[in-house]
C-alpha cells in the first residue's frame, strides 16, 4: 500500500483538491487502483449545516455522507474512486469519536491527549480509506501554519515512520507570486512555507508551485536548493484559463506520474490519457455554443453550485458544445410584476439585450428557505409560457410544482410548508413519516435512492432505463394527494420512488423540455460519463435554439 499526502502552503484556495484529483487521474490511467480522502480541520462534524456562501456546495455520496466539495473533484477526475463517508474526515469527527470512546471507558483510565489518541484516530481513518487499493491520496485541508491543521500534520509525520519512507510521499502545493512592479517571480513565500512544514518534521518530496508564469530553470534550481528537493521534483502548477480538466494532461507532460512512481519504488507504467485528452480537445474546440441561465439563491459564490456548473460542462462536451453560463440571483426578480420579467432578463450581462434570442435554457438548482423563492417562480412560469427549456433540481422541482399549482390549476395560495406551514394548498410538505424521523433528531433524505422511470417520458429517453439510482439531499416532498389533479392538467410524474411511492421527477410533454427532479444528478456526472439528464437537457436546448 502506497500513501500520498498533499498539503498546502502560503495561502488558501490554491487548488489542492484539483491537484490531488489530477494526480489520481494520472495514476488511475496508468493502471493503479486509487482511493482518495479529505482531512478537513474544522470542528464541524460535516459541512451539512454550513452556509453555501462560506463553504460552497455540500457534496453528497451514495451512502448519504455530506462532505466537502473536493470529494466531487475526486469523483469527477477518476472512474472508480466513488467516495463514501470514510473518505471525508473532519476534526469534529475525530474529537467526537475519541471523546465518546473515553466516556465509555475505552482508554482504561488513561489521560486522553492529542498525541497519541487524536493522532492514532486520524491514522486509523487513513488506513481504513486505503484498504483494497494500490494507492491512497490524502489531502490535508487548510494551510500549513494554521493551528487547526497541526494534529493532522503530526499524524502524517508519524505515518511515514509507521509505513516507511518507501511507501509514503509528501507533496506540497505552494504559491509563487509574481510582482508586477519588480517584473519578477518570488520564491520566498514557498521557502517559508516549506520551512514551516519542516519544523513539524515533514520534508516535502515534491513541490507543486502555483504560478501564472512559467518557472525558469534558475527558479527551479533555487527552489530545489532551499527546499531540499530535486530540481525534477519542482512542478509548475500553472494557472489555467481554459478548463481544469486540462491539468492532468499538463502534469503528464511534466513527467509527474513518473516522478511519483520513482519515489514510491513503483514499476513504470504509461499513463494513457487519450480518452481524457479527447474530451479536453472537444471542450477547447466546440462546434456549437449553448447559453444557460442558472437562477438560484447562492450564485454570488461560484463554488455554491460547483457540481451543477461542472455537469453542464460535461453535457456540453457530450454535445460537442461549449456551455456558457449566465448567473441570476433569483431575488432580483422579486417585487416586480410578471409582465416585466422579460425586460429584467434582457438587462442581464451576457444576454446581448435579447434574452429570448440569446439564451437557450434555464436551470433552477437546489437551496433551502424562502429567500429568492418568488423570483424562481417567475422564471419557471416564464420558461413554461415562452417554451424555453427548463430544468429544475431539488428546490427547482418545488418551484415547478408551486408555479404549476398557482398558474395552471388556479390555486393562488399554493406553496411549500417550508415557506408557509399554514398554506391551504401544500403541494410540497414534510410527510408524516419524515416528521417522525425529524422529531427523533434526523435531518433529511440523503444519499442514493432508486426510482422507476415511466416509459415514453423525457427522462426515460435520457436514461434509456426503467430503473435509476440518484443521490438526494432534501427534507420536503411532493404531496401525493395532488397527483391526480396535476396529471389531469397534463403533468407527467416520470420517476417514482418504488419503496415509498414518492415523486422523484415530473415533466410536461407538450414543451421542448420542462422537467424537474427531486434528486441531484449533478453529483454523479463525470467528463467521461456525463449525467444523462444534463446531456439530454443541453441537447434539448440546442434543438430549440432560439435563433
Secondary structure as GFF3:
##gff-version 3
##sequence-region A 1 547
A	DSSP	beta_strand	2	8	.	.	.	ID=ss1
A	DSSP	alpha_helix	16	28	.	.	.	ID=ss2
A	DSSP	beta_strand	34	40	.	.	.	ID=ss3
A	DSSP	three_ten_helix	47	49	.	.	.	ID=ss4
A	DSSP	alpha_helix	52	55	.	.	.	ID=ss5
A	DSSP	beta_strand	59	60	.	.	.	ID=ss6
A	DSSP	beta_strand	66	67	.	.	.	ID=ss7
A	DSSP	alpha_helix	70	77	.	.	.	ID=ss8
A	DSSP	three_ten_helix	85	87	.	.	.	ID=ss9
A	DSSP	beta_strand	88	90	.	.	.	ID=ss10
A	DSSP	alpha_helix	91	103	.	.	.	ID=ss11
A	DSSP	pi_helix	114	118	.	.	.	ID=ss12
A	DSSP	alpha_helix	119	130	.	.	.	ID=ss13
A	DSSP	beta_strand	135	140	.	.	.	ID=ss14
A	DSSP	three_ten_helix	147	149	.	.	.	ID=ss15
A	DSSP	alpha_helix	150	163	.	.	.	ID=ss16
A	DSSP	three_ten_helix	165	167	.	.	.	ID=ss17
A	DSSP	beta_strand	168	175	.	.	.	ID=ss18
A	DSSP	beta_strand	178	179	.	.	.	ID=ss19
A	DSSP	beta_strand	184	185	.	.	.	ID=ss20
A	DSSP	alpha_helix	188	200	.	.	.	ID=ss21
A	DSSP	beta_strand	206	211	.	.	.	ID=ss22
A	DSSP	alpha_helix	217	227	.	.	.	ID=ss23
A	DSSP	three_ten_helix	231	233	.	.	.	ID=ss24
A	DSSP	beta_strand	234	238	.	.	.	ID=ss25
A	DSSP	three_ten_helix	244	246	.	.	.	ID=ss26
A	DSSP	alpha_helix	247	253	.	.	.	ID=ss27
A	DSSP	alpha_helix	256	263	.	.	.	ID=ss28
A	DSSP	alpha_helix	274	284	.	.	.	ID=ss29
A	DSSP	beta_strand	288	296	.	.	.	ID=ss30
A	DSSP	three_ten_helix	302	305	.	.	.	ID=ss31
A	DSSP	alpha_helix	306	318	.	.	.	ID=ss32
A	DSSP	beta_strand	321	329	.	.	.	ID=ss33
A	DSSP	three_ten_helix	330	333	.	.	.	ID=ss34
A	DSSP	three_ten_helix	338	340	.	.	.	ID=ss35
A	DSSP	alpha_helix	341	346	.	.	.	ID=ss36
A	DSSP	alpha_helix	355	358	.	.	.	ID=ss37
A	DSSP	beta_strand	361	364	.	.	.	ID=ss38
A	DSSP	alpha_helix	373	386	.	.	.	ID=ss39
A	DSSP	beta_strand	389	393	.	.	.	ID=ss40
A	DSSP	alpha_helix	395	407	.	.	.	ID=ss41
A	DSSP	beta_strand	415	416	.	.	.	ID=ss42
A	DSSP	beta_strand	426	429	.	.	.	ID=ss43
A	DSSP	alpha_helix	432	439	.	.	.	ID=ss44
A	DSSP	beta_strand	445	453	.	.	.	ID=ss45
A	DSSP	alpha_helix	458	463	.	.	.	ID=ss46
A	DSSP	beta_strand	467	474	.	.	.	ID=ss47
A	DSSP	beta_strand	477	478	.	.	.	ID=ss48
A	DSSP	three_ten_helix	480	482	.	.	.	ID=ss49
A	DSSP	alpha_helix	483	488	.	.	.	ID=ss50
A	DSSP	beta_strand	491	497	.	.	.	ID=ss51
A	DSSP	beta_strand	502	508	.	.	.	ID=ss52
A	DSSP	beta_strand	514	517	.	.	.	ID=ss53
A	DSSP	three_ten_helix	521	524	.	.	.	ID=ss54
A	DSSP	alpha_helix	532	543	.	.	.	ID=ss55
###
